[in-house]
Amino acid sequence: LGDKNVEMDKQPVKPASVTTELVEHTITCPSEATESMLGASTITVATSFLHMHEEGFFMSTTVHNKTGGFKHEFRVEYYDGGFQGTLDGNIEISPGDSFTTRCVYKPK
């Protein structure tokens, strides 16, 4: 799953929280997106690849069901751009699920 056609490019990103050393951005893929993509089907996510560039510090993607309840979280608490791996998932994504991705990085 992802925004392979860059159709969410106009979606507002939550304003960054800035501390003296870190910047945080949050973006949500709404439930309407999985309803549109999946129709009546479900898919299974076997792995997740959370990717940032060299300044990345922390990243997570949280999956919520269509009523907003917590379903799963993919999380990297310490990010190293030189060593990027996949995270096990094996979760079922259903129409109406939503995703919230949070990125924290060190500005140059």
N, C-alpha and C positions, 0 to 999 in steps of 0.2 A: 504494500500500500504506500502511497505517496502521491504527491502532486506532480506526476510526470509530465503533464501538459502545462504546468505553471498557470493553472487557472485560478489559484488563490492569491495571485500576486497583488491584487487590489485589496485583499482582506487586511484590516488594520491589525497591527501587532500591538499587544498591550504595551503601553509606554514602559521604557526601560527603568528598572530600579537601579540606581547607581550608588555604589559606595566608593570609598577612596580607591579601592583596588579592583572591584569587580562590577560588571554590567550584567543585568539579567533581562532576557526577553521571553515572553510567553505568547504562543499562538495556538488557536484551537481549530481543529478540523471538525466542523459541526456534524450532528447526526444526519442531517439532510444529505451529506456527501456519501455516507455509507448506504443510505436508503437508495440513492440514485445509482451508485456503482453496483450494489449487490442485488437489487430487486428483492426477490424472496429467498435468495440463496445465502449461505454462510460460507466463510472460508476459514482455514486454519493457518495461523501464523506460527511457523516453526522456529524462526529466529528473527532477531532484530539487529540492525546495524545502525547504531547512533553515531552520526558522523559530524564532526566539526573540524575546523582547521586549527592551526598551531596554537591559537590563543585560547582554545576551549579549556574549561575548567571542570564543569559539571553539566550533565544533560540527563533529562528524563522524558519519557513519553508515558502518559497515564491514559488508560482506556477506561471509559465509562459506558455503562449500558444505556439503553434509550430512556430510562427513567432518571439517569444521572448517578446511579449507584456505581461504586468502585468495582472494576473488573480485574485489572492487571496493571502493573507498572514495570516498564523497562527503565533501568537506572544505571548510570555510570557516575559514581561519586568522585572519582579522580580521573580526569581525562588526560590522556597522553597522545598527542597527534602522531607520534612515532610508533605507537603500538595500539592498533585499533582492532578489536575483535567483535565477534557476534555474541548476542545474549540469547539464551534459550527462552522460548516462549511457550509453544505448543498450546496456544489459546484460540478459541473460536471467536471470530468476529461476525457479528450479526447486523442485519439492517437496523439502523438507528443508533449504533454505537458511535461514540465520539472520541476524539483523541486530543489531549492537551500536551504540547511539547514545551518544555522549559529549558532554556540554554543560558548558562552562566559562563562568562569569559573574562579574560584579563585584557583590557584595551591596551593597544600599543602606546 
